[in-house]
Structure formats: structure tokens, C-alpha cells
Amino acid sequence: MDAVLTAASAVADYEIVRLLGEGDHGRCYLAHPPARLGVDRPVVLKVFADAVGEQAYERGVQELRAYAAVGSPHLVRVHEAVLGHGFVHVSEHLPLGSLAAPVRTPDRVATLLALEHAARAAHALHQAGIAHGAITPANVLLDGGPDPDPDGPPRGGRLAEPNLARHLTPGTTLTGMGRAGSVEFTDPALLAGARPSRRTEVWALGATIHRALAGTGLYGELPASRPISSIRIVLTARPEIDPGLDPEDAALVRACLTPGTGRPATAEQVADRLAALAS
């Protein structure tokens, strides 16, 4: 991966402010947008780590256009894509952070609401024929409303844009992810060769709910930066629900992980059960 960009750097006509974080396939930066974008607040630049050609760029743009056309209020808004330091796309910045790294830890009700909204966003994508491919606590962003107060409570959640790596580098395998973090939220069926589907995304929602509410993973803490070892654990071990989890919360997680017909058929059904838990 290339060196971290600094505040003196620029990508296209975006001015880098600071690094926000690093994921499986690239880095996220806070940046000042150019006047032409018509946005009066900082945005997030997601800089894909690997070099991409024109065809891959077009595939990424097409996927983002399809995502933007869904129009769910619970999806992060994407502004544009540019071809600069690799593939770069620009989205709105939600300053309250994510369920994985919140600015301030949300209470139970706020956490359940953020999870519910993420599940409804996933359902909207599924209805449009789009598999998200990366439902994790890091991609459930906390929504503070139109004018968020960094010191105020979140008012819901937004699901970040889908995993573009499978479109930009379609030959990439799961064992080449480079990090172990997202394996925890991957349905073992995908690791065994299944295609992304509503069913596998419901599994990811269950793993995300468990991590957000219990504070632990279904497989404990997987070895950092050792994806092959992590995949081996996920494929051979049984996911274990934290015994300290509230029984109703545990029942929902268990349903999302059920290998048979007991698994919720849609992410919307998961959202409805989350709403009931918060009431």
C-alpha cells in the first residue's frame, strides 16, 4: 500500500485534511471538497490501494451509480468517483463515527436504532439487486442528523457504500484481503464458494449485531493481519454467542446464523426485530 497522504497532499482537486482510517482495500481521508461539488463541509475520500485500469474504473462507477439510484435515507451519500491515486470515490462525512469506532459510545437504544437503519439500507440494496458485501460495524456509521453535534447523541445509522473490491479487482480472492477484521462478519458459506445473497448478508447482520451489542466476536478475537488463519478458524469453529448477551438479543443473532430455514428471509425482517428490541 502506498504511503499515507498528508495534509499537504491533494487528490485531484480535493485537499487532504487527515487520515480517518485504513481498511482491507485502501484508506479513508477527510478532505475539503472543491467548490464545483457544491458541498460546504468536509467529505470522505476512499482511496483504493491497488492500481486500476479504465475498465475497472468504469465498473466501479457503474456500481456506485446503481448504489446511488437506490435512494434509501439510510445509505451514505456518494458524491463522485475520480481516478487519481488509484480508484477514489467521495462520500459524505458523518462526524459521529461508526459502531466500530464511535466518537462517543452510543447507548443501547441508539445502537439498536443504528443497526435497524443499516438492516433497512441492506434490504433496499437487495431489492435493487445489489449485495453490499461488507456489512460490518465499521460500515454502520452513526447519523447525527442534518446538523450533527459531535457531542450529541446519534439519531440513527447509515450503511456505507458496498464493497467495490470485487468489481475493481474481480480476480481477488478472500485469502488476499490483507486483514483479518472483516472475516468475522463473513458467512462461512461465502468462504466455501457461495455467492453473496440476501441470506449471506443476514448472516453478516447477525455477526454485526453480536459485535455491537456484546462487544465481542462470534469467534473471539481473530488473529490480526493473518487472514488465512482467520478463515481457517471461521471454517472450522462454531460461532459462539456471548453468554452475557440479553436473551432476546441472543435469539435474534442466533436466528441470523441459523443454517436452515429458520434464518430471516430478508434484512427487513431483521430490521423489524431490531425495532422491537428498542421499543
Buried (B, 14 or more C-beta within 10 A) or exposed (E): EEEEBEEEBBBBBBBBBEBBBBBBBBBBBBBBBEEEBEBEEBBBBBBBBBEBEEEBBBBBBEBBEBBBEBEBEBBBBBBBBBBBBBBBBBBBBBBBBBBBEBBBEBEEEBBBBBBBBBBBBBBBBBBEEBBBBBBBBBBBBBBBEEEBEEEEBBBBBBBBBBBBBBBBBEEBEBEEBBBBBBBBBBBBBBBEEEEBBBBBBBBBBBBBBBBBBBEBBBBEEBBEEBBBBBBBBBEEEEBEBBEEBEEEBBBBBBBBBBEEEEBBEBBBBBBBBBBEBBE
